[in-house]
Amino acid sequence: MNLVKKLTPEQFRVTQQAGTEAPFTGKYYNYQEQGNYLCVCCHQILFSFNTKFDSNMGWPSFSNASKSDSVKLITDNSHGMSRVEARCSNCDAHLGHVFSDGPTSSGNRYCINSASLDFKPS
């Protein structure tokens, strides 16, 4: 199936054009179910529910990716700042950004757009 037909306009804007959804609006921001968060484009497992935490920033936040190679990190110097962009390592979909202010021992806060995610309950 054609990716453009598979994704909603918001999912396409976020994953293919490196967009960002409005804070506190995403489907998975306050989601509490047990399971895995998948890439909405290719369905690779990206994050587990047990690494999710409430950062009070408006987007789903995770301390770690499900596997060290499921999310690739690249330098993003857009918008007049330097950040670390998170992309799906399988299909290169834009997921969000990673910050080093997380509350767990990893120190990471993967700030991820709900529009880039799908969910599979455990």
Helices and strands as residue ranges (DSSP letters): H 3-6, H 9-17, E 35-39, E 45-48, G 49-51, E 52-53, E 61-62, E 71-76, G 78-80, E 83-88, E 94-99, E 109-112, G 114-116, E 117-121
